[in-house]
Amino acid sequence: MCVQVLEPVAGSLSLSALVATLPLVIVLILLGGVRLKAHLAGLIGLLAAVLVAWLACGMPLGQTLSSAAQGAVFGLFPIMWIVVNALWVYRMTVHTRHFDILRRSFGRLSDDPRIQALVVAFCFGALLEALAGFGAPVAICAVMLVALGFEPVKAAVVALVANTAPVAFGAMGTPVVTLAQVTELPLDTVASVVGRQTPLLALVVPLVLVALVDGRRGLRETWVPAVVCGFAFAVGQFVASNYVSANSPTSAPPCSAPAPSSKAKGRRAIR
């Protein structure tokens, strides 16, 4: 049986942490710097992780390979299974033109891009994060924002920032469920503790979104709907994670967060 040592590199926690980040750093460099294909970068990152676990952390080679195989299986089921089905549903809605209907429906809620950012990127994106997760909400919401008139770069930034609030409970709570399994802690305990931290982030994110879309003027003119939206989401996330289940904290809040378009005042923001 292998017992994990928290300071395997020179007895230093800092050096051990730096060495442990090597696989992630290698993958990021290969993807962003070298422009290597994703599957090749992933395989090299996996090899780096195996070497770090074996040589730096002293994990037996057999257990290291077994852990790598277990991680690969878990990456396929349920992670890739959820992503594949989410993309299938998305392509089906595009092919049947229901995606255009959904986009037009969001456009009718308000012609103010600041409100559209809250409704599409924050509320609808959180719902997609609950059902799909793993980056799909960012891609889908960014496309919808571009269709509504946003610049592509700004749409991508808004969608990425909006995805920070619900991601802890994404894909029906997969990150929290995985954390509970790895640490062998009760799932309800882990979910409740996480659910007491993420609502604080949910209160701030809508304000950041309107600031990204329209700067200080956006904050001054649409802070009320942003606060209302963030507060409703935060309350829903807290209640669902502490009193319902670990699978619902991201699917329930987007439904409880009111559409803030009725609170929007002032001039239309510049995209």
C-alpha positions in Angstrom: 0.0 0.0 0.0 1.3 3.4 -1.0 1.0 6.2 1.6 1.1 9.7 0.0 3.9 11.9 1.3 3.0 15.6 1.3 6.7 16.7 1.0 8.4 14.2 -1.3 10.8 16.6 -3.0 13.7 17.6 -0.7 11.3 17.7 2.3 9.9 21.0 1.0 6.2 21.6 0.5 6.8 24.4 -2.0 9.2 22.4 -4.2 6.8 19.4 -4.1 4.0 21.7 -5.2 6.0 23.1 -8.1 7.0 19.6 -9.3 3.4 18.5 -9.0 2.3 21.3 -11.4 4.8 20.1 -14.1 2.2 18.0 -16.1 -0.3 20.9 -16.2 2.4 23.4 -17.2 3.7 21.0 -19.9 0.1 20.6 -21.3 -0.5 24.4 -21.3 2.8 25.1 -23.1 2.2 22.4 -25.7 -1.3 23.7 -26.4 -0.8 27.4 -26.2 2.9 27.8 -27.2 3.8 24.9 -29.4 0.2 24.6 -30.8 0.4 20.8 -30.6 -2.8 18.9 -31.2 -4.9 18.3 -28.0 -4.7 14.6 -27.9 -0.9 14.6 -28.3 -0.5 17.2 -25.6 -2.8 15.2 -23.3 -0.7 12.0 -23.8 2.5 13.8 -23.1 1.0 15.4 -20.0 -0.2 12.0 -18.9 3.4 10.6 -19.4 4.7 13.5 -17.4 2.2 12.9 -14.6 3.2 9.2 -14.4 6.9 10.1 -14.2 6.3 12.7 -11.5 4.2 10.3 -9.4 6.8 7.5 -9.9 10.1 9.3 -9.6 9.3 12.4 -7.6 6.6 11.1 -5.3 7.8 7.6 -4.9 4.6 5.9 -6.0 5.1 2.2 -7.1 5.1 1.9 -10.8 2.3 -0.7 -10.8 0.0 1.6 -8.8 1.0 4.6 -10.9 0.0 2.8 -14.1 -3.2 1.5 -12.4 -4.1 5.0 -11.3 -3.5 6.4 -14.8 -5.8 3.7 -16.3 -8.4 4.5 -13.7 -8.2 8.2 -14.5 -8.5 7.4 -18.2 -11.6 5.3 -17.7 -13.1 8.1 -15.5 -12.3 10.6 -18.2 -14.3 8.6 -20.7 -17.2 7.8 -18.3 -18.8 10.0 -17.2 -16.8 13.1 -18.3 -16.5 12.5 -22.1 -19.9 10.8 -22.2 -21.5 13.9 -20.8 -19.6 16.1 -23.3 -20.5 14.0 -26.3 -24.2 14.0 -25.4 -24.2 17.7 -24.8 -22.6 18.4 -28.2 -25.1 16.0 -29.8 -28.0 17.9 -28.3 -26.5 21.2 -29.4 -25.9 20.1 -33.0 -29.5 18.7 -33.1 -30.9 22.0 -32.0 -28.8 23.8 -34.6 -29.9 21.4 -37.3 -33.6 21.7 -36.4 -33.3 25.5 -36.1 -34.5 25.5 -32.5 -31.2 27.1 -31.5 -32.1 30.2 -33.6 -35.5 30.3 -31.9 -33.8 30.2 -28.5 -31.4 32.9 -29.5 -34.2 35.2 -30.7 -36.1 34.5 -27.5 -33.2 35.8 -25.5 -32.9 38.8 -27.8 -36.5 39.8 -27.1 -35.9 39.9 -23.3 -33.9 43.1 -23.7 -32.0 45.0 -26.4 -29.4 46.0 -23.7 -26.3 43.9 -24.2 -25.5 44.2 -20.5 -28.8 42.5 -19.6 -28.2 40.0 -22.4 -24.8 39.1 -20.9 -26.5 38.4 -17.5 -29.3 36.3 -19.0 -27.4 34.4 -21.6 -23.9 34.1 -20.2 -24.7 33.9 -16.5 -28.2 32.4 -16.1 -28.4 30.2 -19.2 -24.7 29.4 -19.1 -25.1 28.2 -15.5 -28.0 25.9 -16.6 -25.8 24.5 -19.4 -23.0 24.0 -16.9 -25.3 22.0 -14.7 -26.4 19.7 -17.5 -23.2 19.5 -19.6 -20.2 21.3 -18.1 -16.5 20.8 -19.2 -16.4 23.9 -21.4 -19.5 23.4 -23.4 -21.5 26.3 -21.8 -18.6 28.7 -22.7 -18.6 27.7 -26.3 -22.4 27.7 -26.7 -23.0 31.0 -24.8 -20.2 32.7 -26.7 -21.8 31.8 -30.0 -25.1 33.1 -28.8 -23.6 36.4 -27.7 -21.9 36.9 -31.0 -25.2 36.2 -32.8 -26.8 38.9 -30.5 -24.2 41.4 -31.7 -21.2 41.1 -29.3 -17.7 41.2 -30.6 -16.2 37.7 -30.7 -13.4 38.4 -28.2 -15.7 40.2 -25.8 -18.3 37.4 -26.1 -15.7 34.8 -25.2 -14.4 36.8 -22.2 -17.9 37.3 -20.9 -18.8 33.7 -21.3 -15.6 32.5 -19.5 -16.0 34.9 -16.6 -19.7 34.0 -16.2 -18.8 30.3 -16.0 -16.8 30.8 -12.8 -19.8 30.9 -10.5 -21.5 27.6 -11.3 -18.5 25.5 -12.4 -17.9 23.9 -8.9 -21.1 22.0 -9.3 -21.0 21.5 -13.0 -22.2 18.4 -14.9 -24.6 17.5 -12.1 -22.0 18.0 -9.4 -19.3 15.9 -10.9 -16.3 17.9 -9.4 -17.8 17.7 -5.9 -18.7 14.0 -6.3 -15.2 13.3 -7.4 -13.7 15.3 -4.6 -15.8 13.3 -2.1 -14.7 10.0 -3.6 -11.0 10.9 -3.6 -10.9 12.2 -0.1 -13.4 9.6 1.2 -15.4 12.4 2.9 -19.2 12.4 3.1 -20.6 13.9 -0.1 -23.2 16.0 1.7 -20.5 17.5 3.8 -18.3 18.4 0.9 -21.2 19.8 -1.1 -22.4 22.0 1.8 -18.9 23.4 2.5 -18.4 24.2 -1.2 -21.9 25.6 -1.3 -21.1 28.1 1.4 -18.1 29.5 -0.5 -19.3 29.7 -4.1 -22.4 31.9 -3.4 -20.0 34.7 -2.4 -18.5 34.5 -5.9 -21.9 34.4 -7.5 -22.7 37.8 -5.9 -19.7 39.4 -7.6 -19.7 37.8 -11.1 -22.8 39.6 -12.5 -21.3 43.0 -11.5 -18.0 42.0 -13.3 -20.0 41.0 -16.4 -21.8 44.4 -16.8 -18.4 46.1 -16.2 -16.8 44.0 -18.9 -19.6 44.9 -21.3 -19.9 48.6 -20.6 -17.3 49.6 -18.1 -18.2 52.0 -15.2 -21.3 53.2 -17.0 -22.5 49.6 -17.1 -22.1 49.3 -13.3 -23.8 52.7 -12.7 -26.8 52.0 -14.9 -27.4 48.2 -14.4 -26.0 47.4 -10.9 -29.5 46.8 -9.6 -30.4 43.9 -12.0 -26.9 42.5 -11.6 -27.2 42.5 -7.8 -30.7 41.0 -8.0 -29.5 38.3 -10.4 -26.4 37.4 -8.4 -28.3 37.4 -5.1 -31.0 35.1 -6.4 -28.4 32.7 -7.8 -26.4 32.8 -4.6 -29.4 32.0 -2.4 -30.5 29.2 -4.7 -27.0 27.7 -4.8 -26.6 27.9 -1.0 -30.0 26.3 -0.3 -29.6 23.6 -2.9 -26.1 22.6 -1.8 -26.9 22.6 1.9 -30.4 21.3 2.0 -31.1 19.4 -1.2 -28.3 17.5 -2.9 -24.8 17.8 -4.4 -26.3 17.4 -7.9 -28.7 20.3 -7.9 -26.8 23.5 -6.8 -26.1 24.5 -10.4 -29.4 23.4 -12.0 -31.7 25.1 -9.5 -30.2 28.6 -9.2 -30.5 29.5 -12.9 -34.2 28.8 -12.6 -34.5 30.9 -9.4 -32.4 33.8 -10.8 -35.1 36.2 -12.2 -34.6 37.7 -15.7 -33.3 41.1 -14.8 -34.4 42.8 -18.1 -37.4 44.4 -16.4 -35.0 46.3 -14.1 -32.8 47.6 -16.9 -32.7 51.4 -17.2 -30.7 53.9 -19.1 -29.2 54.0 -22.6 -28.3 51.0 -24.6 -24.7 50.1 -24.0 -22.0 50.1 -26.7 -21.0 46.6 -27.7 
